[in-house]
């Protein structure tokens, strides 16, 4: 059996029924290629294989896990890559759109989401299990104390849905926190009439000083002709819905 490695953030799921629920949550209505990140000992892989997707690829950074999968699975049912997802060129990997699924390592889950955002024209759907606190944060709505940078950026392009909670005892070794399963279905790849790099910068700058009003946190971005009478300037970032950040960015000429 594969030994879980702390430095890779490995906690192997042991409950087949939960793996089946995760695999079943992936809609993939257009039967795009599916990429599983961090299959580990393959409990989710078995359920994904049953779904008969046209193309299933596993990306695993751990050599021991790769060897285990090769020795215990019918590898004609999928492509197995020993690689670091965060360093992959998704355009070179696949010339169509794709879906991403997996039990993401807690220590890199945010980096995975930022990479998906950078490649949003490729990534049509994501179903994943991550730390419950992070899952709730990304799916949270404006006004929530946990609403933040990833909440806004993911919700600008994806419909985010918190599906269910997973308790610690169904992992080996058990993590110290609960997990949450979330689904992201893309509804747009671009936003018209806005500099999207600037939009990302506005969101990050605002939430990095979330206790300040936007008038103060975005002071460095203001120009002489910025309309300072708008109601946004007296609000804090968590009070704006994602699309209001688009409107705000357009005001910063």
KAWO-V875549 format. One record per backbone hydrogen bond with DSSP energy under -1.0 kcal/mol. CO is the residue of the C=O (numbers start at 0). NH is the residue of the N-H. E is the energy in kcal/mol with one decimal. If there is no record, write none. Layout:
co->(CO CO)
nh->(NH NH)
e->(E E)
This chain:
co->(4 4 5 11 14 15 16 17 18 19 20 22 27 32 33 34 35 38 41 43 44 45 48 54 55 56 57 58 61 62 63 64 65 66 67 68 72 73 78 80 80 83 84 88 89 97 98 99 100 101 101 104 107 108 109 110 111 112 113 114 116 118 118 121 123 124 125 126 127 128 129 130 131 132 133 134 140 147 148 149 150 151 153 153 156 156 158 160 163 165 166 167 169 171 177 178 179 180 180 181 182 183 184 194 195 196 197 198 199 200 201 202 203 206 208 212 212 213 215 217 218 222 229 230 231 232 234 235 236 237 240 241 242 243 244 245 246 250)
nh->(7 9 8 171 18 19 20 21 22 23 24 25 30 98 56 100 58 41 45 47 48 49 51 33 78 35 80 37 65 66 67 68 69 70 71 72 74 76 57 59 82 86 87 92 93 123 34 126 36 103 128 107 111 112 113 114 115 116 117 118 119 121 122 97 185 99 183 101 181 103 179 134 135 136 137 138 143 151 152 153 154 155 156 157 186 187 184 182 180 178 169 170 13 11 131 165 129 162 163 127 160 125 158 198 199 200 201 202 203 204 205 206 207 209 211 215 216 217 218 220 221 225 232 233 234 214 213 238 239 142 243 244 246 247 248 249 250 252)
e->(-1.0 -1.9 -1.6 -2.3 -1.8 -2.4 -1.7 -2.3 -2.5 -2.3 -1.1 -1.0 -1.9 -2.4 -2.8 -2.5 -2.7 -2.6 -2.1 -2.2 -2.7 -1.2 -1.5 -3.3 -2.4 -3.0 -3.2 -2.9 -2.2 -2.3 -2.1 -2.6 -2.3 -1.8 -1.5 -1.4 -1.3 -1.9 -3.2 -2.6 -1.0 -1.8 -1.4 -2.0 -1.8 -2.6 -2.9 -2.2 -2.3 -1.0 -2.1 -1.6 -2.1 -1.9 -2.2 -2.1 -2.3 -2.4 -2.1 -1.4 -1.4 -2.2 -1.9 -3.2 -2.7 -2.7 -3.0 -1.3 -2.5 -1.1 -3.1 -2.5 -2.8 -1.7 -2.5 -1.8 -1.6 -2.3 -2.6 -2.4 -1.9 -1.3 -1.2 -2.8 -2.7 -1.3 -2.0 -2.5 -2.9 -2.8 -1.2 -1.4 -3.0 -2.2 -2.5 -2.9 -2.5 -3.0 -1.1 -2.2 -2.4 -2.4 -3.1 -2.3 -2.4 -1.9 -2.6 -2.3 -2.4 -2.8 -2.5 -2.2 -1.7 -1.1 -2.0 -1.1 -2.6 -2.0 -1.0 -2.0 -1.2 -1.8 -1.3 -1.4 -2.2 -1.8 -2.8 -2.1 -1.7 -2.7 -1.4 -1.3 -1.7 -2.4 -2.2 -2.1 -1.1 -1.4)
